[in-house]
Amino acid sequence: GLPIMPGVLLIESAAQLCSLVIEADGSDDSKVYVLLKVRDFKFVRPVVPGDRLEIHAEMVRGGAGVYTFDVTISCDGGVRAKGELMFTAVAQDSIYARGASRATPWPSPVRFSPASRRERRRSCSSCAI
């Protein structure tokens, strides 16, 4: 097939820009701003290798630890994707403190043993992994 840029990478690109806007707004250095919600994101046309993206992020609401952005991703004057991204403030020590109990809703990463990886490869031999 023909390669296209995955939608999740388009959203991540826009989220990175939004985080720069939040930091430029004079955010609290003891906080990390994490993506909380992706809302009404539409992928209008695919992005292919060689496309040069223009990402526009406009803060529509901000304050009290929550920021909302309207985002448009364009290429050659045509919209490729658009939607809304929401961020929330999380204390850095709740994420990065060693030995601290996890106060975040994120689960622990799943670890696979080498044997289970081999089993997955055998069971997915027809798919491209």
Secondary structure by P-SEA (a helix, b strand, c coil): ccccccaaaaaaaaaaaaaaaaaaacccccccccccccccccccccccccbbbbbbbbbccccccbbbbbccccccccccbbbbbbbbbbccccccccccccccccccbbbbcaaaaaaaaaaaccccc
